[in-house]
């Protein structure tokens, strides 16, 4: 790859990957020419280094898909291309090669061939078991399906579907579909004519829990950009919850490295579900709420505590100094728990004869003032997150 900025005259051959790539779901031929359907990637760094593409002027990369079978079409267009003989040996990035690291083979590069795939003799049928129907209108509804990798044809379908993760989930990675512990939940938009369009999906891995239980972990979840801000993320997460809670083998449900957006969605759904439990009418009883969240909603201990704190803040009058102060101390005591544990561990090390330098190397020490400042920052961030959930609950 050419080093960007090495020659001033070559700056015009550097393109923003995010601006150069356009996605589109194409249902009919006219959609190919409809710019209103274009959506662009949020992340490109895993495919293109520094999120830049070198070697082209006015570059446009089309990544088009049929919304049902996910048949893909790739077209790369540019006005000019760097010439190694004229530009000191500089060579353009091999865009197709870089894309093939992530996109499975089988994509089309001929537009007419792609158009011919828009009409098929056999309509698309979703994989797996129908779990839930949502948002039915006169012209469409949303359907959520549960499927595993053994379903005929689904492995190949998933190979195409998962490519969206790279562009729309930061630091996403592909999963090992040879492992049968994966379960997939797909949400489709179904038109009144019976045509399906993929809207998003989630993956769940079933970890073993001794002696005869499982601990499902939600690994990936994505609502595709054309279907965002429609409440579908909450519907999909709720469908996953409903399915897992009904399984007697499930000990608790966890989440792998959630983004800030998913954490907010999860908090909202968990609190909404907790409020539906008759026993949560008095959210000041922490043991009762946390117990019910764990037993009836199968939330982890950590998430159950978080739900309790949100619901407690919800009924706390922040103008009433004592109640609000008691809440802040309650939360800060939890946040300070790891620090207290670290202090105890250091005391144990000290009794074993470690000198001060070795203690600092084992765990860097913070002054009391520094720790209090960090604790306050942690608390303020948490309360801001909690307040956003409470505001959303108020609109239900």
DODRENPA-672071 format. One record per residue (C-alpha): residue number from 1; x, y, z; residue in one letter. Coordinates in Angstrom, 3 decimals, decimal comma, m for minus. Last residue first. Layout:
<sites>
{site NUM; {X; Y; Z}; "A"},
...
</sites>
This chain:
<sites>
{site 396; {m44,512; 3,635; 27,565}; "X"},
{site 395; {m43,134; 7,188; 27,411}; "X"},
{site 394; {m42,044; 7,201; 31,072}; "X"},
{site 393; {m39,893; 4,136; 30,445}; "X"},
{site 392; {m37,850; 6,186; 27,958}; "X"},
{site 391; {m37,172; 8,876; 30,543}; "X"},
{site 390; {m36,182; 6,244; 33,107}; "X"},
{site 389; {m33,736; 4,706; 30,633}; "X"},
{site 388; {m32,132; 8,098; 29,929}; "X"},
{site 387; {m31,926; 8,811; 33,670}; "X"},
{site 386; {m30,083; 5,538; 34,249}; "X"},
{site 385; {m27,428; 6,401; 31,693}; "X"},
{site 384; {m26,922; 9,860; 33,199}; "X"},
{site 383; {m26,818; 8,288; 36,668}; "X"},
{site 382; {m24,085; 5,930; 35,516}; "X"},
{site 381; {m21,941; 8,697; 34,062}; "X"},
{site 380; {m22,300; 10,703; 37,274}; "X"},
{site 379; {m21,374; 7,680; 39,396}; "X"},
{site 378; {m18,243; 6,866; 37,454}; "X"},
{site 377; {m17,093; 10,497; 37,588}; "X"},
{site 376; {m17,731; 10,603; 41,348}; "X"},
{site 375; {m15,747; 7,405; 41,845}; "X"},
{site 374; {m12,882; 8,769; 39,769}; "X"},
{site 373; {m12,759; 11,910; 41,905}; "X"},
{site 372; {m12,962; 9,915; 45,137}; "X"},
{site 371; {m10,137; 7,637; 43,954}; "X"},
{site 370; {m7,923; 10,585; 43,080}; "X"},
{site 369; {m8,534; 12,195; 46,489}; "X"},
{site 368; {m7,783; 8,972; 48,346}; "X"},
{site 367; {m4,560; 8,583; 46,431}; "X"},
{site 366; {m4,442; 5,865; 43,856}; "X"},
{site 365; {m2,110; 2,882; 44,044}; "X"},
{site 364; {m0,934; 0,935; 41,017}; "X"},
{site 363; {m1,554; m2,795; 41,544}; "X"},
{site 362; {1,191; m5,444; 41,524}; "X"},
{site 361; {3,838; m2,916; 40,456}; "X"},
{site 360; {2,790; m0,621; 43,320}; "X"},
{site 359; {3,120; m3,506; 45,765}; "X"},
{site 358; {6,544; m4,417; 44,398}; "X"},
{site 357; {7,723; m0,842; 44,843}; "X"},
{site 356; {6,364; m0,738; 48,415}; "X"},
{site 355; {8,143; m3,925; 49,586}; "X"},
{site 354; {6,555; m7,372; 49,482}; "X"},
{site 353; {6,856; m9,256; 52,787}; "X"},
{site 352; {3,911; m11,645; 52,719}; "X"},
{site 351; {1,923; m9,320; 54,999}; "X"},
{site 350; {2,163; m6,688; 52,273}; "X"},
{site 349; {0,653; m9,064; 49,764}; "X"},
{site 348; {m2,350; m9,579; 52,020}; "X"},
{site 347; {m2,721; m5,816; 52,462}; "X"},
{site 346; {m2,563; m5,431; 48,693}; "X"},
{site 345; {m5,416; m7,930; 48,299}; "X"},
{site 344; {m7,476; m5,972; 50,833}; "X"},
{site 343; {m6,894; m2,741; 48,919}; "X"},
{site 342; {m7,841; m4,386; 45,643}; "X"},
{site 341; {m11,066; m5,631; 47,213}; "X"},
{site 340; {m11,868; m2,102; 48,363}; "X"},
{site 339; {m11,253; m0,824; 44,826}; "X"},
{site 338; {m13,504; m3,528; 43,358}; "X"},
{site 337; {m16,311; m2,561; 45,774}; "X"},
{site 336; {m16,192; 1,191; 45,141}; "X"},
{site 335; {m18,838; 0,989; 42,454}; "X"},
{site 334; {m21,106; m0,908; 44,828}; "X"},
{site 333; {m20,627; 1,628; 47,616}; "X"},
{site 332; {m21,134; 4,392; 45,081}; "X"},
{site 331; {m24,559; 3,000; 44,208}; "X"},
{site 330; {m25,819; 2,876; 47,807}; "X"},
{site 329; {m24,217; 6,215; 48,667}; "X"},
{site 328; {m25,974; 7,883; 45,743}; "X"},
{site 327; {m29,306; 6,326; 46,694}; "X"},
{site 326; {m29,016; 7,402; 50,335}; "X"},
{site 325; {m28,197; 10,950; 49,207}; "X"},
{site 324; {m31,254; 11,026; 46,973}; "X"},
{site 323; {m33,504; 9,812; 49,757}; "X"},
{site 322; {m31,970; 12,305; 52,226}; "X"},
{site 321; {m31,913; 15,358; 49,942}; "X"},
{site 320; {m35,420; 15,243; 48,585}; "X"},
{site 319; {m35,170; 17,116; 45,272}; "X"},
{site 318; {m33,977; 13,934; 43,594}; "X"},
{site 317; {m37,248; 12,304; 44,563}; "X"},
{site 316; {m36,426; 8,648; 44,209}; "X"},
{site 315; {m39,032; 6,524; 42,449}; "X"},
{site 314; {m37,092; 6,116; 39,179}; "X"},
{site 313; {m33,788; 6,039; 41,065}; "X"},
{site 312; {m34,967; 2,810; 42,675}; "X"},
{site 311; {m35,991; 1,389; 39,317}; "X"},
{site 310; {m32,589; 2,162; 37,826}; "X"},
{site 309; {m30,759; 0,735; 40,845}; "X"},
{site 308; {m32,834; m2,447; 40,778}; "X"},
{site 307; {m32,159; m2,960; 37,092}; "X"},
{site 306; {m28,415; m2,574; 37,710}; "X"},
{site 305; {m28,556; m5,129; 40,517}; "X"},
{site 304; {m30,329; m7,574; 38,223}; "X"},
{site 303; {m27,689; m6,933; 35,562}; "X"},
{site 302; {m24,896; m7,925; 37,932}; "X"},
{site 301; {m26,715; m10,958; 39,267}; "X"},
{site 300; {m27,408; m12,187; 35,734}; "X"},
{site 299; {m30,923; m11,956; 34,351}; "X"},
{site 298; {m33,128; m15,024; 34,250}; "X"},
{site 297; {m36,324; m12,954; 33,982}; "X"},
{site 296; {m38,230; m14,940; 36,601}; "X"},
{site 295; {m35,453; m16,204; 38,888}; "X"},
{site 294; {m32,759; m13,552; 38,432}; "X"},
{site 293; {m35,047; m10,561; 38,060}; "X"},
{site 292; {m37,213; m11,897; 40,875}; "X"},
{site 291; {m34,246; m12,185; 43,229}; "X"},
{site 290; {m32,987; m8,720; 42,303}; "X"},
{site 289; {m36,373; m7,201; 42,995}; "X"},
{site 288; {m36,852; m8,947; 46,332}; "X"},
{site 287; {m33,353; m8,271; 47,603}; "X"},
{site 286; {m33,536; m4,599; 46,596}; "X"},
{site 285; {m36,746; m3,706; 48,373}; "X"},
{site 284; {m37,013; m0,021; 47,445}; "X"},
{site 283; {m38,679; m0,933; 44,150}; "X"},
{site 282; {m42,114; m1,426; 45,748}; "X"},
{site 281; {m44,383; m2,615; 42,934}; "X"},
{site 280; {m41,694; m5,059; 41,834}; "X"},
{site 279; {m43,627; m8,110; 43,068}; "X"},
{site 278; {m46,296; m7,691; 40,396}; "X"},
{site 277; {m43,731; m8,374; 37,684}; "X"},
{site 276; {m44,472; m6,103; 34,743}; "X"},
{site 275; {m42,024; m3,528; 36,094}; "X"},
{site 274; {m39,229; m6,075; 35,747}; "X"},
{site 273; {m40,006; m6,516; 32,052}; "X"},
{site 272; {m39,792; m2,780; 31,451}; "X"},
{site 271; {m36,586; m2,630; 33,461}; "X"},
{site 270; {m35,008; m5,414; 31,399}; "X"},
{site 269; {m36,157; m3,878; 28,094}; "X"},
{site 268; {m34,810; m0,433; 29,011}; "X"},
{site 267; {m31,512; m1,713; 30,388}; "X"},
{site 266; {m31,004; m3,885; 27,301}; "X"},
{site 265; {m31,634; m0,992; 24,940}; "X"},
{site 264; {m29,217; 1,265; 26,814}; "X"},
{site 263; {m26,569; m1,471; 26,923}; "X"},
{site 262; {m27,101; m2,074; 23,194}; "X"},
{site 261; {m26,385; 1,556; 22,388}; "X"},
{site 260; {m23,342; 1,686; 24,656}; "X"},
{site 259; {m21,965; m1,407; 22,942}; "X"},
{site 258; {m22,209; m4,779; 24,664}; "X"},
{site 257; {m19,064; m6,881; 25,137}; "X"},
{site 256; {m20,822; m10,271; 25,266}; "X"},
{site 255; {m24,245; m10,332; 26,903}; "X"},
{site 254; {m25,582; m12,647; 29,607}; "X"},
{site 253; {m28,707; m14,711; 30,177}; "X"},
{site 252; {m29,099; m16,851; 33,299}; "X"},
{site 251; {m29,513; m20,488; 34,318}; "X"},
{site 250; {m31,235; m21,686; 31,156}; "X"},
{site 249; {m32,087; m25,403; 31,139}; "X"},
{site 248; {m35,779; m24,736; 31,808}; "X"},
{site 247; {m36,110; m22,978; 28,447}; "X"},
{site 246; {m39,021; m20,501; 28,602}; "X"},
{site 245; {m36,636; m17,734; 29,630}; "X"},
{site 244; {m34,608; m18,333; 26,448}; "X"},
{site 243; {m37,484; m17,897; 23,998}; "X"},
{site 242; {m38,968; m14,895; 25,750}; "X"},
{site 241; {m35,564; m13,241; 26,030}; "X"},
{site 240; {m34,757; m13,687; 22,338}; "X"},
{site 239; {m38,197; m12,335; 21,400}; "X"},
{site 238; {m37,637; m9,360; 23,712}; "X"},
{site 237; {m34,291; m8,639; 22,063}; "X"},
{site 236; {m35,881; m8,720; 18,612}; "X"},
{site 235; {m38,774; m6,480; 19,597}; "X"},
{site 234; {m36,448; m4,011; 21,298}; "X"},
{site 233; {m34,207; m3,823; 18,254}; "X"},
{site 232; {m37,271; m3,474; 16,011}; "X"},
{site 231; {m38,458; m0,250; 17,626}; "X"},
{site 230; {m38,577; 1,570; 14,299}; "X"},
{site 229; {m35,459; 3,718; 14,700}; "X"},
{site 228; {m33,440; 1,321; 12,505}; "X"},
{site 227; {m34,943; m0,560; 9,578}; "X"},
{site 226; {m33,022; 0,948; 6,653}; "X"},
{site 225; {m29,828; 0,781; 8,795}; "X"},
{site 224; {m29,859; m2,994; 9,462}; "X"},
{site 223; {m30,747; m4,030; 13,003}; "X"},
{site 222; {m27,748; m5,836; 14,413}; "X"},
{site 221; {m27,138; m8,076; 17,398}; "X"},
{site 220; {m24,100; m10,169; 18,197}; "X"},
{site 219; {m23,029; m12,302; 21,145}; "X"},
{site 218; {m26,042; m12,793; 23,379}; "X"},
{site 217; {m24,733; m15,297; 25,904}; "X"},
{site 216; {m26,807; m18,302; 26,898}; "X"},
{site 215; {m25,793; m19,870; 30,226}; "X"},
{site 214; {m26,704; m23,549; 30,110}; "X"},
{site 213; {m27,733; m25,960; 32,848}; "X"},
{site 212; {m27,066; m29,594; 33,815}; "X"},
{site 211; {m24,229; m29,582; 36,352}; "X"},
{site 210; {m22,605; m27,164; 35,883}; "X"},
{site 209; {m23,231; m24,396; 33,373}; "X"},
{site 208; {m22,373; m24,957; 29,698}; "X"},
{site 207; {m22,305; m21,952; 27,382}; "X"},
{site 206; {m25,089; m21,595; 24,818}; "X"},
{site 205; {m24,112; m18,970; 22,232}; "X"},
{site 204; {m26,687; m16,475; 20,968}; "X"},
{site 203; {m26,717; m14,632; 17,646}; "X"},
{site 202; {m28,979; m11,730; 16,698}; "X"},
{site 201; {m30,540; m10,601; 13,434}; "X"},
{site 200; {m31,724; m7,704; 11,309}; "X"},
{site 199; {m34,227; m6,450; 8,742}; "X"},
{site 198; {m34,123; m9,201; 6,093}; "X"},
{site 197; {m36,759; m8,631; 3,408}; "X"},
{site 196; {m39,558; m11,086; 2,662}; "X"},
{site 195; {m42,231; m11,035; m0,038}; "X"},
{site 194; {m45,666; m12,440; 0,891}; "X"},
{site 193; {m47,766; m9,957; m1,089}; "X"},
{site 192; {m48,778; m8,223; 2,158}; "X"},
{site 191; {m45,082; m7,576; 2,659}; "X"},
{site 190; {m43,011; m9,443; 5,214}; "X"},
{site 189; {m40,213; m7,566; 6,998}; "X"},
{site 188; {m37,839; m10,091; 8,474}; "X"},
{site 187; {m36,220; m10,540; 11,892}; "X"},
{site 186; {m33,693; m13,312; 12,399}; "X"},
{site 185; {m32,741; m15,077; 15,634}; "X"},
{site 184; {m29,757; m17,410; 15,440}; "X"},
{site 183; {m28,629; m20,130; 17,838}; "X"},
{site 182; {m24,992; m21,179; 18,234}; "X"},
{site 181; {m24,039; m24,259; 20,263}; "X"},
{site 180; {m23,622; m26,266; 17,048}; "X"},
{site 179; {m20,049; m25,059; 16,520}; "X"},
{site 178; {m19,232; m25,348; 12,797}; "X"},
{site 177; {m20,591; m21,810; 12,482}; "X"},
{site 176; {m17,434; m20,365; 13,988}; "X"},
{site 175; {m18,303; m16,694; 14,387}; "X"},
{site 174; {m17,189; m13,699; 12,349}; "X"},
{site 173; {m15,729; m10,664; 14,057}; "X"},
{site 172; {m17,000; m7,194; 14,876}; "X"},
{site 171; {m14,567; m4,441; 15,882}; "X"},
{site 170; {m17,307; m1,780; 15,601}; "X"},
{site 169; {m20,625; m3,102; 14,338}; "X"},
{site 168; {m22,020; m1,652; 11,076}; "X"},
{site 167; {m19,549; m2,462; 8,286}; "X"},
{site 166; {m18,061; m5,678; 9,617}; "X"},
{site 165; {m21,451; m6,827; 10,895}; "X"},
{site 164; {m22,996; m6,552; 7,424}; "X"},
{site 163; {m20,841; m9,476; 6,274}; "X"},
{site 162; {m22,794; m11,695; 8,669}; "X"},
{site 161; {m25,718; m11,978; 6,270}; "X"},
{site 160; {m23,748; m13,485; 3,399}; "X"},
{site 159; {m22,174; m16,270; 5,441}; "X"},
{site 158; {m25,536; m16,648; 7,195}; "X"},
{site 157; {m27,244; m17,601; 3,922}; "X"},
{site 156; {m24,602; m20,264; 3,214}; "X"},
{site 155; {m25,068; m21,736; 6,688}; "X"},
{site 154; {m28,847; m21,472; 6,327}; "X"},
{site 153; {m29,155; m23,701; 3,274}; "X"},
{site 152; {m30,693; m26,647; 5,124}; "X"},
{site 151; {m31,187; m25,841; 8,809}; "X"},
{site 150; {m28,246; m27,321; 10,735}; "X"},
{site 149; {m26,953; m23,847; 11,633}; "X"},
{site 148; {m29,781; m23,179; 14,024}; "X"},
{site 147; {m32,927; m21,120; 13,491}; "X"},
{site 146; {m35,317; m18,889; 15,420}; "X"},
{site 145; {m37,564; m16,604; 13,402}; "X"},
{site 144; {m38,972; m13,117; 14,007}; "X"},
{site 143; {m41,681; m11,715; 11,727}; "X"},
{site 142; {m42,381; m8,068; 10,939}; "X"},
{site 141; {m45,582; m6,936; 9,205}; "X"},
{site 140; {m46,530; m5,378; 5,896}; "X"},
{site 139; {m49,150; m3,691; 3,689}; "X"},
{site 138; {m52,309; m3,366; 5,777}; "X"},
{site 137; {m50,339; m3,111; 9,001}; "X"},
{site 136; {m48,859; m5,656; 11,418}; "X"},
{site 135; {m46,276; m4,270; 13,806}; "X"},
{site 134; {m44,987; m7,536; 15,258}; "X"},
{site 133; {m45,151; m11,285; 14,712}; "X"},
{site 132; {m43,184; m13,639; 16,978}; "X"},
{site 131; {m41,504; m17,017; 17,152}; "X"},
{site 130; {m41,611; m18,457; 13,627}; "X"},
{site 129; {m39,339; m21,500; 13,502}; "X"},
{site 128; {m36,408; m21,931; 11,121}; "X"},
{site 127; {m35,403; m20,414; 7,805}; "X"},
{site 126; {m37,454; m17,779; 6,033}; "X"},
{site 125; {m39,081; m18,677; 2,691}; "X"},
{site 124; {m37,983; m16,886; m0,476}; "X"},
{site 123; {m40,242; m17,153; m3,499}; "X"},
{site 122; {m39,623; m19,826; m6,153}; "X"},
{site 121; {m39,717; m18,738; m9,795}; "X"},
{site 120; {m37,365; m15,847; m9,069}; "X"},
{site 119; {m37,513; m12,198; m10,113}; "X"},
{site 118; {m34,787; m9,926; m8,802}; "X"},
{site 117; {m32,109; m12,345; m9,992}; "X"},
{site 116; {m32,325; m11,060; m13,574}; "X"},
{site 115; {m31,368; m7,614; m12,287}; "X"},
{site 114; {m28,096; m9,064; m10,963}; "X"},
{site 113; {m27,270; m10,577; m14,352}; "X"},
{site 112; {m27,963; m7,212; m15,973}; "X"},
{site 111; {m25,668; m5,514; m13,439}; "X"},
{site 110; {m22,720; m7,824; m14,063}; "X"},
{site 109; {m20,374; m8,075; m11,082}; "X"},
{site 108; {m22,228; m10,779; m9,157}; "X"},
{site 107; {m21,318; m12,136; m5,749}; "X"},
{site 106; {m20,638; m15,869; m5,403}; "X"},
{site 105; {m17,564; m15,638; m3,229}; "X"},
{site 104; {m18,004; m14,667; 0,391}; "X"},
{site 103; {m17,361; m11,069; 1,473}; "X"},
{site 102; {m14,768; m10,494; 4,182}; "X"},
{site 101; {m11,272; m11,117; 2,791}; "X"},
{site 100; {m12,869; m10,839; m0,652}; "X"},
{site 99; {m13,318; m7,109; m0,095}; "X"},
{site 98; {m9,576; m6,545; 0,161}; "X"},
{site 97; {m8,930; m8,514; m3,026}; "X"},
{site 96; {m11,658; m6,630; m4,866}; "X"},
{site 95; {m10,245; m3,284; m3,784}; "X"},
{site 94; {m6,657; m3,951; m4,869}; "X"},
{site 93; {m5,218; m0,688; m3,578}; "X"},
{site 92; {m3,609; 1,385; m6,306}; "X"},
{site 91; {0,128; 1,161; m7,001}; "X"},
{site 90; {2,716; 3,917; m6,561}; "X"},
{site 89; {5,789; 3,224; m8,712}; "X"},
{site 88; {6,883; 6,868; m8,865}; "X"},
{site 87; {3,539; 8,151; m10,154}; "X"},
{site 86; {3,724; 8,010; m13,940}; "X"},
{site 85; {4,865; 4,413; m14,341}; "X"},
{site 84; {2,809; 3,242; m11,367}; "X"},
{site 83; {m0,391; 4,735; m12,875}; "X"},
{site 82; {m2,993; 5,918; m10,369}; "X"},
{site 81; {m6,571; 5,436; m11,526}; "X"},
{site 80; {m9,039; 7,984; m12,911}; "X"},
{site 79; {m12,786; 8,504; m13,109}; "X"},
{site 78; {m13,787; 5,663; m10,803}; "X"},
{site 77; {m16,331; 2,830; m10,655}; "X"},
{site 76; {m16,371; m0,408; m8,651}; "X"},
{site 75; {m19,473; m2,586; m8,879}; "X"},
{site 74; {m20,421; m5,390; m6,525}; "X"},
{site 73; {m23,749; m7,235; m6,678}; "X"},
{site 72; {m25,020; m9,517; m3,942}; "X"},
{site 71; {m27,755; m12,137; m3,689}; "X"},
{site 70; {m29,065; m11,637; m0,172}; "X"},
{site 69; {m31,869; m14,212; m0,704}; "X"},
{site 68; {m34,541; m11,794; 0,565}; "X"},
{site 67; {m33,410; m8,176; 0,419}; "X"},
{site 66; {m31,514; m8,474; m2,882}; "X"},
{site 65; {m28,173; m6,910; m2,198}; "X"},
{site 64; {m26,107; m4,030; m3,560}; "X"},
{site 63; {m22,544; m3,134; m2,618}; "X"},
{site 62; {m21,595; m0,284; m4,963}; "X"},
{site 61; {m18,114; 1,171; m4,687}; "X"},
{site 60; {m17,683; 4,733; m5,976}; "X"},
{site 59; {m14,293; 6,380; m6,453}; "X"},
{site 58; {m14,036; 9,964; m7,668}; "X"},
{site 57; {m10,286; 9,520; m8,214}; "X"},
{site 56; {m8,541; 6,252; m7,468}; "X"},
{site 55; {m5,248; 4,922; m6,094}; "X"},
{site 54; {m5,594; 4,749; m2,341}; "X"},
{site 53; {m8,563; 3,772; m0,233}; "X"},
{site 52; {m8,815; 5,198; 3,279}; "X"},
{site 51; {m10,431; 3,931; 6,501}; "X"},
{site 50; {m6,969; 3,931; 8,087}; "X"},
{site 49; {m6,459; 0,516; 6,475}; "X"},
{site 48; {m9,479; m0,654; 4,472}; "X"},
{site 47; {m11,408; m3,766; 5,450}; "X"},
{site 46; {m11,235; m3,702; 9,235}; "X"},
{site 45; {m11,226; 0,110; 9,261}; "X"},
{site 44; {m14,510; 0,483; 7,358}; "X"},
{site 43; {m17,039; 1,347; 10,066}; "X"},
{site 42; {m20,373; 3,166; 9,826}; "X"},
{site 41; {m21,077; 1,962; 6,296}; "X"},
{site 40; {m23,319; 3,983; 3,976}; "X"},
{site 39; {m26,997; 3,832; 3,110}; "X"},
{site 38; {m28,482; 4,354; m0,335}; "X"},
{site 37; {m32,234; 3,940; m0,849}; "X"},
{site 36; {m32,808; 7,623; m1,639}; "X"},
{site 35; {m30,363; 7,257; m4,533}; "X"},
{site 34; {m32,956; 5,378; m6,604}; "X"},
{site 33; {m31,237; 4,097; m9,761}; "X"},
{site 32; {m30,861; 0,487; m8,671}; "X"},
{site 31; {m34,305; 0,665; m7,062}; "X"},
{site 30; {m35,914; 0,910; m10,518}; "X"},
{site 29; {m34,936; m2,719; m11,192}; "X"},
{site 28; {m36,975; m4,070; m8,293}; "X"},
{site 27; {m36,258; m5,224; m4,729}; "X"},
{site 26; {m32,774; m3,762; m4,368}; "X"},
{site 25; {m31,291; m3,283; m0,913}; "X"},
{site 24; {m28,558; m0,669; m1,143}; "X"},
{site 23; {m25,122; m0,065; 0,232}; "X"},
{site 22; {m22,811; 2,710; m0,866}; "X"},
{site 21; {m19,074; 2,817; m0,398}; "X"},
{site 20; {m16,972; 5,849; m1,377}; "X"},
{site 19; {m17,888; 8,085; 1,561}; "X"},
{site 18; {m16,957; 5,507; 4,181}; "X"},
{site 17; {m13,811; 4,477; 2,346}; "X"},
{site 16; {m12,602; 8,067; 2,193}; "X"},
{site 15; {m10,614; 8,411; m1,006}; "X"},
{site 14; {m6,937; 9,118; m1,705}; "X"},
{site 13; {m6,006; 9,662; m5,358}; "X"},
{site 12; {m6,252; 13,444; m5,134}; "X"},
{site 11; {m3,474; 13,396; m2,547}; "X"},
{site 10; {m1,118; 11,987; m5,158}; "X"},
{site 9; {0,417; 15,313; m6,207}; "X"},
{site 8; {1,426; 16,053; m2,626}; "X"},
{site 7; {3,622; 12,971; m2,484}; "X"},
{site 6; {4,119; 10,965; 0,693}; "X"},
{site 5; {0,681; 12,026; 1,992}; "X"},
{site 4; {m0,626; 8,500; 2,173}; "X"},
{site 3; {1,985; 5,731; 2,177}; "X"},
{site 2; {1,232; 3,501; m0,824}; "X"},
{site 1; {0,000; 0,000; 0,000}; "X"},
</sites>
